Amino acid sequence: MPKMKSCSSALKRFKRTSKGRVKRGQSHRSHILTKKSTKRKRQLRSPMAIHEADVVLINRMLPYR
């Protein structure tokens, strides 16, 4: 069997933690930052965990990660 290809867009968006969970960056952090408060921008920095219902889809997109 040939190797499966990873979804390259998923490679850019998702990372695995040391315990095997999947994390992602938050949206609304790229532009129009002047009207957002400092607290809001600081809280958008931290990564979020993926919902359990979506982990199966992400595991399928990243077969060897």
SEPA-210325 format. One record per residue: residue number from 1; residue in one letter; x, y, z of N, C-alpha, C, O in turn. Coordinates in steps of 0.001 Angstrom, whole numbers, padded with zeros to 6 digits. Atoms other than C-alpha are relative to their C-alpha. Layout:
N
[pt NUM; a; [X; Y; Z]; [X; Y; Z]; [X; Y; Z]; [X; Y; Z]];
...
END
This chain:
65
[pt 1; m; [000837; -001196; 000000]; [000000; 000000; 000000]; [000876; 001251; 000000]; [001883; 001291; 000707]];
[pt 2; p; [-000746; -001258; -000068]; [001263; 003521; -000702]; [-000347; 000759; 001276]; [-001374; 000524; 001914]];
[pt 3; k; [000259; -000819; -001181]; [001548; 006010; 002096]; [-001142; 000969; -000275]; [-001338; 001407; -001409]];
[pt 4; m; [001078; -000977; 000124]; [-001423; 008285; 002744]; [000592; 001401; 000046]; [001594; 001637; 000721]];
[pt 5; k; [-000449; -001387; -000036]; [-000999; 011991; 002114]; [-000661; 000726; 001163]; [-001828; 000493; 001478]];
[pt 6; s; [000551; -000876; -001024]; [-001451; 014470; 004927]; [-000648; 001188; -000678]; [-000216; 001620; -001746]];
[pt 7; c; [000659; -001208; 000499]; [-003779; 017382; 004369]; [000891; 001183; 000386]; [001041; 001482; 001571]];
[pt 8; s; [-000994; -001034; -000302]; [-001303; 020272; 004069]; [-000616; 001204; 000708]; [000076; 001887; 001464]];
[pt 9; s; [000619; -001112; -000723]; [-003813; 022862; 005275]; [-000165; -000349; 001478]; [-000061; 000526; 002338]];
[pt 10; a; [000105; 000420; -001398]; [-004338; 020821; 008446]; [001360; 000017; 000684]; [001453; 000291; 001881]];
[pt 11; l; [-001349; -000065; -000566]; [-000572; 020610; 008939]; [000332; 001401; 000498]; [001009; 001568; 001512]];
[pt 12; k; [-000283; -001378; -000368]; [-000445; 024398; 009075]; [-000848; 000476; 001172]; [-000456; 001415; 001866]];
[pt 13; r; [000948; -000513; -000982]; [-003379; 024773; 011465]; [000003; -000729; 001340]; [-000356; -000137; 002358]];
[pt 14; f; [000131; 000796; -001209]; [-003110; 021979; 014037]; [001347; -000559; 000424]; [002187; -000901; -000408]];
[pt 15; k; [-001192; 000607; -000576]; [-000377; 020726; 016367]; [-000455; -000981; 001070]; [-001532; -000842; 001651]];
[pt 16; r; [000270; 000965; -001061]; [-000254; 017781; 018745]; [000746; 000413; 001264]; [001857; 000940; 001201]];
[pt 17; t; [-000670; -000219; -001269]; [000532; 018167; 022429]; [000767; -001259; 000362]; [000697; -002256; -000357]];
[pt 18; s; [-000791; 001160; -000401]; [002819; 015782; 024295]; [-000879; -001179; 000410]; [-000449; -002330; 000328]];
[pt 19; k; [000914; 001074; -000396]; [-000194; 013804; 025538]; [-000865; -000494; -001150]; [-001729; -001349; -000952]];
[pt 20; g; [000734; 000479; 001161]; [-001569; 013363; 022018]; [-001256; 000772; -000331]; [-001939; 000447; -001302]];
[pt 21; r; [001163; -000826; 000307]; [-004310; 015979; 022166]; [000345; 000942; -001148]; [001513; 001112; -001497]];
[pt 22; v; [-000215; -000889; 001140]; [-004780; 018419; 019296]; [-000332; 001423; 000432]; [-001351; 001663; 001079]];
[pt 23; k; [000247; -001405; -000319]; [-004485; 022194; 019680]; [-000027; 000811; -001283]; [000476; 000381; -002321]];
[pt 24; r; [000124; -000880; 001154]; [-005229; 025062; 017334]; [000135; 001433; 000470]; [-000078; 001736; 001644]];
[pt 25; g; [-000049; -001414; -000308]; [-004686; 028795; 017184]; [-001382; 000615; -000101]; [-002285; 000040; -000708]];
[pt 26; q; [001298; -000660; 000023]; [-007524; 031231; 017655]; [-000076; 001003; -001148]; [000940; 001507; -001628]];
[pt 27; s; [000224; -000931; 001101]; [-009034; 033436; 014989]; [-000092; 001437; 000518]; [000022; 001675; 001720]];
[pt 28; h; [000176; -001433; -000293]; [-009507; 037256; 014895]; [001262; 000640; 000563]; [001178; 001567; 001369]];
[pt 29; r; [-001241; -000511; -000561]; [-005832; 037921; 015605]; [000929; 000548; -001078]; [002063; 000919; -000774]];
[pt 30; s; [-000927; -000331; 001078]; [-004429; 038861; 012190]; [-000048; 001473; -000415]; [000992; 002034; -000760]];
[pt 31; h; [000063; -001398; 000442]; [-005683; 042361; 011354]; [-001141; 000712; 000717]; [-001927; 000086; 001428]];
[pt 32; i; [000941; -000890; -000694]; [-007848; 045277; 012571]; [000145; -000183; 001515]; [-000818; -000472; 002225]];
[pt 33; l; [-000280; 000211; -001419]; [-006189; 045061; 015969]; [-000153; 001273; 000822]; [-000090; 001224; 002051]];
[pt 34; t; [000038; -001257; -000744]; [-006579; 048721; 016879]; [-001261; 000127; 000841]; [-001227; 000717; 001921]];
[pt 35; k; [001249; -000126; -000760]; [-010182; 048435; 018006]; [-000179; -001092; 001054]; [-001127; -001048; 001837]];
[pt 36; k; [000101; 001083; -000980]; [-009560; 045284; 020062]; [000794; 000385; 001239]; [001864; 000987; 001142]];
[pt 37; s; [-000666; -000356; -001242]; [-008626; 045679; 023691]; [001247; -000857; 000207]; [001387; -001929; -000382]];
[pt 38; t; [-001231; 000725; -000285]; [-005256; 044589; 025022]; [-000298; -001338; 000650]; [000370; -002331; 000363]];
[pt 39; k; [000382; 001248; -000656]; [-006927; 041967; 027197]; [-000495; -001024; -001014]; [-000155; -002204; -000935]];
[pt 40; r; [000540; 000910; 001021]; [-008757; 040488; 024221]; [001116; -000570; -000879]; [001131; -001764; -001179]];
[pt 41; k; [-001105; 000466; 000829]; [-005600; 040320; 022103]; [000903; -000964; 000769]; [001394; -001937; 000196]];
[pt 42; r; [-000829; 000878; -000828]; [-003648; 038730; 024968]; [-000656; -001374; 000158]; [000023; -002400; 000114]];
[pt 43; q; [000688; 001283; -000171]; [-006307; 036057; 025480]; [-000097; -000780; -001305]; [-000227; -002003; -001279]];
[pt 44; l; [000020; 000695; 001286]; [-006364; 035262; 021754]; [001332; -000663; -000332]; [001406; -001482; -001248]];
[pt 45; r; [-001305; 000588; 000254]; [-002659; 034364; 021915]; [000056; -001489; 000337]; [000710; -002264; -000361]];
[pt 46; s; [-000129; 001371; -000484]; [-003155; 031111; 023798]; [-000743; -000972; -000909]; [-001825; -000653; -001403]];
[pt 47; p; [000673; 000982; 000853]; [-003999; 027968; 021810]; [-001185; -000637; 000705]; [-001254; -000665; 001934]];
[pt 48; m; [001176; 000672; -000543]; [-007289; 026148; 022263]; [000058; -001470; -000370]; [000673; -001853; -001365]];
[pt 49; a; [000110; 001426; 000300]; [-007994; 022430; 022415]; [-001126; -000202; -001007]; [-002046; 000612; -001098]];
[pt 50; i; [001020; 000345; 000983]; [-010059; 020801; 019676]; [-001107; -000773; 000700]; [-000835; -001572; 001596]];
[pt 51; h; [001137; 000735; -000552]; [-013532; 019518; 020533]; [000127; -001482; -000342]; [000626; -001842; -001409]];
[pt 52; e; [-000150; 001450; 000183]; [-013712; 015730; 020924]; [-000674; -000507; -001272]; [-000211; -001474; -001878]];
[pt 53; a; [000714; 000442; 001195]; [-016185; 015427; 018051]; [000820; 000237; -001263]; [000620; -000462; -002256]];
[pt 54; d; [-000795; -000327; 001186]; [-013661; 016949; 015612]; [001353; -000694; -000031]; [002036; -000654; -001054]];
[pt 55; v; [-001315; 000630; -000061]; [-010590; 014993; 016733]; [000106; -001136; -001014]; [001170; -001340; -001597]];
[pt 56; v; [-000021; 001108; 000957]; [-011548; 012009; 014542]; [000288; 000511; -001406]; [001059; -000107; -002141]];
[pt 57; l; [-000237; -000572; 001324]; [-011627; 014203; 011432]; [001442; 000475; -000160]; [002050; 000293; -001215]];
[pt 58; i; [-001363; -000509; 000072]; [-008285; 015791; 012244]; [001000; -001144; -000034]; [002016; -001060; -000722]];
[pt 59; n; [-000878; 001168; 000050]; [-006687; 012410; 012898]; [000019; -000618; -001385]; [001040; -001160; -001809]];
[pt 60; r; [000051; 000520; 001361]; [-007828; 011347; 009447]; [000795; 000894; -000953]; [001405; 000406; -001904]];
[pt 61; m; [-000749; -000913; 000864]; [-006295; 014464; 007887]; [001498; -000049; 000256]; [002289; 000270; -000632]];
[pt 62; l; [-001413; 000067; -000376]; [-002983; 013947; 009738]; [000354; -001430; 000385]; [000500; -001720; 001573]];
[pt 63; p; [-000140; 001415; -000338]; [-002349; 010208; 009505]; [001298; -000363; 000720]; [001290; -001291; 001528]];
[pt 64; y; [-001289; 000390; -000571]; [001343; 010137; 010541]; [000530; 001002; 000992]; [001728; 000992; 001276]];
[pt 65; r; [-000443; -001020; -000955]; [001503; 013003; 013015]; [-000345; -000406; 001396]; [-000052; 000325; 002342]];
END
